[in-house]
Amino acid sequence: MENNNKSSLLVGPDDKIGMGEAGFLGLQHVLAMDIYVPPIILASMMAMGLGDQMGLLQSTFLAAGIGTILQTFVFMKMPVSQGPSFVPLGAAAGVVLASGGLKGNGMGTLIGALLVGSIILVILGATGIFQKIINRLVPALVGGTIITCVGLSLIPTALNSNIFNAPGKIDNNIILASITALTLLVSVGISLKFPKVRRFFRTSSIILALGVGTIVSTMMGLFNWKEVNDAAWFGLPQRTVLHWGINFSPSAIITFIIIYAVITTETTGTWFAMGAVTNHEITNKQWNHGIIGEGLSCMIAALLGTTPVTGYSTNAGVISITGVASKRVFLFAGIWFSILGFFSKLSAFLAAIPAPVIGGVFAIITVTIMLNGLNVIRGLETTDRDFYIIGIPIVLTLALVLLPANVTKNAPQILQYLLGSPIAMAAIAAIILNLVMPKTKATKNKVKAA
């Protein structure tokens, strides 16, 4: 699924880039990914103490680092970064609490279910079944629609969770997010206006924005430096499978097989998005190897005592903004994540960055993901049936994003997983519509640019 973004990339996936610059830009990817949020949410859901919470955070960073390196250089062989999904959090907390909690077999039961699900993913790739599913069910039109819905579904999170509903006064949050976003736009604007400094300001635009946001938040008294100062410098992850043990429960395993199906649908959308921004058509071999890498990443995460780490859609937006798709940069992102698994003080610093600072950057990133999806669709010849295949999933995405929380809470458990994942529901809708909508020989229409 190719597009016309080639000229927008400053550094392609296989282009050479200096180690120092790669390390700096790898850190930028890490800063733009708020991967510390899911473990913090899960820790609060399970009423974890400080030791358990820090252990979960360290394990998540380490799993994301190892998974990123494996996917980028061994399996998917594309610039792919792994991070914890929000999808399994409710189910994970439910399994733990229903199995005796942290003092019982709760975490061991969760780890057992996660391991079985991850093994199934590896089998799907090793047998070649996954690629056959993708080729049959996800043509370019469906892929472009899924990319669009990925970005669209993330916009409310960027605005609500990170800005409007974030801790603190809403006016301060809006000011802080606006300053951060404006810094990003000014950096990109300078790169467009002045060719001599284009590379620096475009490739560094996100880290510059986050840096300014951090400085301003400190001046506003919104950055919690006490937590950073109180954190230890180094520490080994303590809450792994060696601490929690393993326990297998049929009900927990069935629950997480369903969860993995939803996660895999989301990951597929993320891979399409990465293919779109890097101008690369994913091969059959990459689909199969990618799902093997996904399974192994999730397996490593389970053994480290944390929830699945999967393809992180944020990075497609980061590449669109910075123009840097170097696999070497993603190697360093994986190294940075791994370092964070042991460097407790740096982990504490990232966790202390105010949500509005992240939100100011994240809001722009999500829009670029959505526009990349529309760009894929724009390049296709479509018939009247295709407008429904594109439009209905977009409407469904918005409907689920705006769905009142009490409706989801009162739904059966299986529906809660789906209603809580607009991307998965949009992907399923696009796939089904593409299969059932009658194909016509009507005159084709070129989808106009949005």
NORBELKA-V723999 format. One record per helix or strand of 3 or more residues. SS is the DSSP state (hx for helix, st for strand). FROM is the first residue (numbers start at 1). TO is the last residue. Records with the same first field share a line. If there is no record, write none. Layout:
# NORBELKA-V723999
SS=FROM-TO  FROM-TO
This chain:
# NORBELKA-V723999
hx=6-8  19-32  36-45  50-73  89-98  106-126  129-137  140-164  170-193  195-203  205-219  225-230  241-244  250-277  284-303  314-322  327-340  344-352  355-378  384-402  405-410  413-419  422-436
st=82-84  309-311
